[in-house]
Amino acid sequence: MQYRKLGNTGLKISELSFGSWITFHNQADVDKTYDMMKAAFDAGVNFFDNAEAYALGKSEEIMGEAIKRLGWRRGSYLVSTKLYWGLHDTPLENNTLNRKYLLEGIAGSLQRMNLDYVDLLYCHRADSDTPIEETVWAMHNIIERGQALYWGTSEWEADQILEAIDIADRRNLHKPVVEQPVYNLFQRHRFAGNYHAVYKGKGYGSTTWSPLASGLLTGKYIDGVPEQSRAALPSMAWLKDELIDEAANERVRALLPLAKDMGATLAQFALAWCLQNKSVSSVLTGASRVEQVHENMKALQFVDKFTPDLMAEIDRITGA
């Protein structure tokens, strides 16, 4: 495992990390979660990602119980959570980044995870109804209270991130240091355009999610939806049309020979490709069983195999 600096912070984060979206509680109980987190940690992963909204808080509970069983020294790993959607459908607690919700939300997350603090706390989406200055102050106060060590954004527009940084700088507050954007061979928009001012100009870090495009870039959906796959879950029906899209799967089929020539699975190829972007601090992986963790970690051996000609061919196939 190699480690990269998380933006301009002093943190060194594993190039591959491990996230809980969809799988914890929905596909993995505490025992499976324990096995997968142990396998990831043993492979050198030191960052584990979660969110309040995942399985309506159950994902945090499962991760917290697994961490307790694993007995890791707290200084040896990073853990995150994210706030925005809330667990209760009220105007004060739903789809918001208001001060009241954020201060109460972090307290709930820490209780569910049985932690004194999280290393990273993300604003899971931007909130157009709450002034960014209010959110910046609340996140600053959370850090000052020791409930989080750093804060960041997820799926924010570049201008919103830059405004938050500017407010923090002018008020001498703890500023956001990391974005969690979608990023894969088919979705690159969060590193284009105005985002250059965020990553290059401000030295922002990034922990990217969906490197396999929700499983599309494994090739498993070329011939339809397999049983036990993510798209077969009733709760993920909204994703099915995207995963069986004929045009997208034609591009997947065209990428398969490139991965084969490298000696990688398509999933390993797609994960390793993400790490070609030096603005990527860490690539979040997911799994529903320990064997997938082991397979994902093998992607690291292919990171230095991407020649300029190969990158150009990938761009031609994907239409980048």
C-alpha positions as CSV (number, residue, x, y, z in Angstrom):
1,M,0.0,0.0,0.0
2,Q,1.2,3.5,-0.9
3,Y,0.0,6.6,1.0
4,R,-0.7,10.1,-0.2
5,K,-1.1,13.4,1.6
6,L,-4.7,14.4,2.1
7,G,-4.5,17.7,0.4
8,N,-2.6,20.3,2.4
9,T,-3.1,18.5,5.7
10,G,-0.5,16.4,7.5
11,L,-2.5,13.3,7.1
12,K,-1.2,10.4,5.0
13,I,-4.1,8.4,3.7
14,S,-4.0,5.0,1.9
15,E,-4.4,5.1,-1.8
16,L,-7.3,2.6,-1.5
17,S,-9.7,3.0,1.3
18,F,-12.9,1.2,2.4
19,G,-16.5,2.6,2.5
20,S,-19.8,1.3,3.8
21,W,-22.4,2.7,1.4
22,I,-25.1,0.2,0.5
23,T,-23.4,-2.9,2.0
24,F,-23.2,-2.4,5.8
25,H,-26.5,-3.6,7.2
26,N,-28.1,-4.2,3.8
27,Q,-25.6,-6.9,2.7
28,A,-23.2,-7.2,5.5
29,D,-23.8,-7.8,9.2
30,V,-21.3,-7.1,12.0
31,D,-19.4,-10.4,11.5
32,K,-18.9,-9.8,7.7
33,T,-18.0,-6.2,8.3
34,Y,-15.4,-7.3,10.9
35,D,-13.9,-9.7,8.4
36,M,-13.8,-7.1,5.5
37,M,-12.4,-4.2,7.6
38,K,-9.7,-6.5,9.0
39,A,-8.8,-7.7,5.5
40,A,-8.6,-4.0,4.3
41,F,-6.6,-2.9,7.4
42,D,-4.2,-5.8,7.0
43,A,-3.6,-4.8,3.4
44,G,-2.6,-1.3,4.6
45,V,-5.9,0.6,4.3
46,N,-6.1,3.3,7.0
47,F,-9.3,5.1,6.0
48,F,-12.9,3.9,6.6
49,D,-15.8,5.9,5.4
50,N,-19.4,6.1,6.6
51,A,-22.4,8.5,6.7
52,E,-25.4,9.1,8.9
53,A,-27.7,8.4,6.0
54,Y,-26.3,5.0,5.1
55,A,-29.0,2.5,6.2
56,L,-30.5,5.2,8.3
57,G,-27.8,5.1,10.9
58,K,-27.4,1.3,11.0
59,S,-24.2,1.4,8.9
60,E,-22.6,3.6,11.6
61,E,-23.7,1.2,14.3
62,I,-22.3,-1.8,12.5
63,M,-19.0,-0.1,11.7
64,G,-18.7,1.1,15.3
65,E,-19.3,-2.4,16.7
66,A,-16.8,-3.9,14.2
67,I,-14.1,-1.3,15.3
68,K,-14.8,-2.1,18.9
69,R,-14.2,-5.9,18.2
70,L,-11.1,-5.2,16.1
71,G,-9.5,-3.3,19.0
72,W,-7.3,-1.1,16.8
73,R,-5.2,1.6,18.4
74,R,-7.2,4.8,17.6
75,G,-4.2,6.6,16.2
76,S,-3.6,4.0,13.5
77,Y,-6.7,4.6,11.4
78,L,-9.0,7.3,10.0
79,V,-12.8,7.2,10.1
80,S,-15.3,9.6,8.6
81,T,-19.0,10.2,8.5
82,K,-21.2,12.6,6.6
83,L,-24.2,14.8,7.5
84,Y,-27.0,16.3,5.4
85,W,-30.0,14.1,4.8
86,G,-30.8,13.5,8.4
87,L,-32.7,10.6,10.1
88,H,-35.9,12.4,10.7
89,D,-38.3,14.0,8.2
90,T,-38.7,17.4,9.8
91,P,-37.9,20.9,8.5
92,L,-35.1,21.2,11.0
93,E,-33.4,17.8,10.4
94,N,-33.8,16.9,6.8
95,N,-31.7,18.0,3.7
96,T,-30.0,20.7,5.7
97,L,-26.7,22.0,7.0
98,N,-28.1,24.3,9.6
99,R,-26.1,24.8,12.8
100,K,-28.7,23.0,15.0
101,Y,-28.8,19.9,12.8
102,L,-25.0,19.7,12.4
103,L,-24.2,20.0,16.1
104,E,-26.9,17.4,17.0
105,G,-26.1,15.2,14.1
106,I,-22.4,14.7,14.9
107,A,-23.4,13.9,18.5
108,G,-25.7,11.1,17.2
109,S,-23.1,9.7,14.8
110,L,-20.5,9.5,17.5
111,Q,-22.9,7.7,19.8
112,R,-23.8,5.2,17.1
113,M,-20.2,4.6,16.2
114,N,-19.0,4.5,19.9
115,L,-16.2,7.0,19.1
116,D,-15.0,10.1,20.8
117,Y,-14.4,11.8,17.5
118,V,-14.2,11.2,13.8
119,D,-11.2,12.2,11.8
120,L,-13.1,13.6,8.9
121,L,-16.6,15.0,8.9
122,Y,-18.2,15.8,5.5
123,C,-21.1,18.0,4.5
124,H,-22.8,15.3,2.4
125,R,-24.3,17.7,0.0
126,A,-24.5,21.5,-0.3
127,D,-27.5,23.3,1.2
128,S,-28.9,26.2,-0.8
129,D,-31.2,27.2,2.1
130,T,-28.5,27.7,4.7
131,P,-25.9,30.4,4.4
132,I,-22.5,28.8,3.8
133,E,-21.1,31.0,6.5
134,E,-23.5,29.4,9.1
135,T,-22.3,25.9,8.0
136,V,-18.6,27.0,8.1
137,W,-19.0,28.3,11.7
138,A,-20.8,25.1,12.8
139,M,-18.1,22.9,11.4
140,H,-15.5,25.0,13.0
141,N,-17.2,24.7,16.3
142,I,-17.5,20.9,15.9
143,I,-13.7,20.8,15.4
144,E,-13.1,23.1,18.3
145,R,-15.1,20.8,20.5
146,G,-12.9,17.8,19.5
147,Q,-15.8,15.9,17.8
148,A,-14.0,16.0,14.4
149,L,-10.4,16.7,13.5
150,Y,-11.0,17.9,9.9
151,W,-14.0,18.7,7.8
152,G,-14.8,18.6,4.1
153,T,-17.5,18.6,1.4
154,S,-19.1,16.0,-0.8
155,E,-20.5,16.7,-4.2
156,W,-20.3,20.4,-3.8
157,E,-19.9,22.7,-6.7
158,A,-16.4,24.3,-7.1
159,D,-17.7,27.8,-6.4
160,Q,-19.3,26.6,-3.2
161,I,-16.1,25.1,-2.0
162,L,-14.1,28.2,-2.8
163,E,-16.6,30.3,-1.0
164,A,-16.4,28.1,2.1
165,I,-12.6,28.3,2.1
166,D,-12.7,32.1,1.6
167,I,-15.1,32.6,4.6
168,A,-13.0,30.4,6.8
169,D,-9.8,32.3,5.8
170,R,-11.4,35.7,6.4
171,R,-12.8,34.7,9.8
172,N,-9.8,32.6,10.8
173,L,-11.9,29.5,11.1
174,H,-11.1,25.8,10.4
175,K,-11.6,25.5,6.7
176,P,-12.7,22.5,4.6
177,V,-9.8,20.4,3.4
178,V,-11.2,17.6,1.3
179,E,-14.0,16.8,-1.2
180,Q,-15.6,13.5,-1.7
181,P,-16.7,13.4,-5.4
182,V,-17.9,10.7,-7.7
183,Y,-15.0,9.7,-10.0
184,N,-14.6,6.9,-12.4
185,L,-13.8,6.2,-16.1
186,F,-17.3,7.4,-17.1
187,Q,-17.8,10.3,-14.6
188,R,-15.0,12.8,-14.4
189,H,-16.8,16.2,-14.2
190,R,-15.9,16.8,-10.5
191,F,-12.2,17.2,-11.5
192,A,-12.9,19.5,-14.6
193,G,-13.5,23.1,-15.2
194,N,-13.6,25.3,-12.0
195,Y,-12.4,22.4,-9.9
196,H,-8.9,23.1,-11.0
197,A,-9.0,26.1,-8.8
198,V,-10.0,23.9,-5.9
199,Y,-7.4,21.1,-6.3
200,K,-4.5,22.9,-7.9
201,G,-5.2,26.3,-6.5
202,K,-6.2,25.5,-2.9
203,G,-4.5,22.1,-2.5
204,Y,-7.8,20.5,-1.6
205,G,-7.7,16.7,-1.0
206,S,-10.2,14.2,-2.4
207,T,-11.5,10.8,-1.3
208,T,-13.4,9.6,-4.4
209,W,-16.4,7.3,-4.5
210,S,-18.0,5.0,-7.0
211,P,-14.8,4.1,-8.8
212,L,-16.6,1.1,-10.4
213,A,-19.7,3.2,-11.4
214,S,-21.8,1.2,-9.0
215,G,-20.5,-2.0,-10.4
216,L,-20.9,-1.2,-14.1
217,L,-17.1,-1.2,-14.5
218,T,-16.8,-4.7,-13.3
219,G,-18.4,-6.0,-16.5
220,K,-21.0,-8.0,-14.6
221,Y,-24.0,-6.2,-16.2
222,I,-23.0,-6.7,-19.8
223,D,-25.5,-9.6,-20.1
224,G,-28.1,-8.3,-17.6
225,V,-28.6,-8.2,-13.9
226,P,-27.0,-11.2,-12.0
227,E,-28.6,-12.5,-8.8
228,Q,-27.0,-11.2,-5.6
229,S,-25.7,-8.1,-7.4
230,R,-26.3,-4.5,-6.2
231,A,-28.9,-3.9,-9.0
232,A,-30.9,-6.9,-7.8
233,L,-31.6,-5.3,-4.5
234,P,-35.1,-3.8,-4.2
235,S,-33.7,-0.7,-2.6
236,M,-31.5,-0.1,-5.6
237,A,-34.1,-0.4,-8.3
238,W,-33.5,3.3,-9.2
239,L,-30.0,2.3,-10.3
240,K,-30.9,-0.6,-12.6
241,D,-31.5,1.3,-15.8
242,E,-28.1,2.9,-15.6
243,L,-26.3,-0.4,-15.0
244,I,-28.0,-2.2,-17.9
245,D,-27.7,0.7,-20.4
246,E,-26.7,-0.8,-23.7
247,A,-24.4,2.1,-24.8
248,A,-22.5,2.1,-21.5
249,N,-22.0,-1.6,-21.6
250,E,-20.6,-1.4,-25.1
251,R,-17.9,0.9,-23.7
252,V,-17.3,-1.5,-20.9
253,R,-17.0,-4.4,-23.4
254,A,-14.4,-2.3,-25.3
255,L,-12.3,-1.8,-22.1
256,L,-12.1,-5.5,-21.3
257,P,-9.3,-6.3,-23.7
258,L,-7.2,-3.4,-22.2
259,A,-7.6,-4.8,-18.7
260,K,-6.8,-8.3,-20.0
261,D,-3.6,-7.2,-21.7
262,M,-2.5,-5.7,-18.4
263,G,-3.3,-8.9,-16.5
264,A,-6.0,-7.2,-14.4
265,T,-9.7,-7.7,-14.0
266,L,-11.7,-4.8,-15.3
267,A,-12.5,-3.8,-11.7
268,Q,-8.8,-3.7,-10.8
269,F,-8.1,-1.8,-14.0
270,A,-10.8,0.8,-13.2
271,L,-9.5,1.3,-9.6
272,A,-5.9,1.7,-10.8
273,W,-7.0,4.2,-13.4
274,C,-8.5,6.5,-10.8
275,L,-5.1,6.7,-9.1
276,Q,-3.5,8.2,-12.2
277,N,-5.1,11.5,-11.1
278,K,-2.6,13.1,-8.7
279,S,-5.4,15.2,-7.3
280,V,-7.0,12.0,-5.9
281,S,-5.9,11.4,-2.4
282,S,-7.7,8.1,-1.9
283,V,-10.1,5.9,-3.8
284,L,-13.0,4.5,-1.8
285,T,-13.7,0.8,-2.5
286,G,-16.7,-1.2,-1.3
287,A,-17.4,-4.9,-0.9
288,S,-20.1,-7.2,0.4
289,R,-17.7,-10.1,1.1
290,V,-14.1,-10.4,2.1
291,E,-13.0,-12.0,-1.2
292,Q,-13.9,-8.7,-2.9
293,V,-11.7,-6.8,-0.6
294,H,-8.7,-9.0,-1.5
295,E,-9.4,-8.6,-5.2
296,N,-9.7,-4.8,-5.0
297,M,-6.4,-4.5,-3.1
298,K,-4.7,-6.2,-6.0
299,A,-5.4,-3.1,-8.2
300,L,-2.4,-1.5,-6.6
301,Q,0.0,-3.6,-8.6
302,F,-1.3,-2.1,-11.9
303,V,-1.1,1.6,-11.0
304,D,2.2,2.1,-12.8
305,K,1.1,0.3,-15.9
306,F,-0.8,3.1,-17.6
307,T,1.3,4.5,-20.4
308,P,0.3,7.7,-22.3
309,D,-0.8,5.7,-25.3
310,L,-3.0,3.5,-23.0
311,M,-4.5,6.6,-21.4
312,A,-5.3,8.0,-24.8
313,E,-7.0,4.8,-25.9
314,I,-9.1,4.8,-22.7
315,D,-10.2,8.4,-23.4
316,R,-11.1,7.4,-27.0
317,I,-13.3,4.5,-25.8
318,T,-15.0,6.4,-23.0
319,G,-15.4,9.6,-25.0
320,A,-13.6,11.7,-22.5
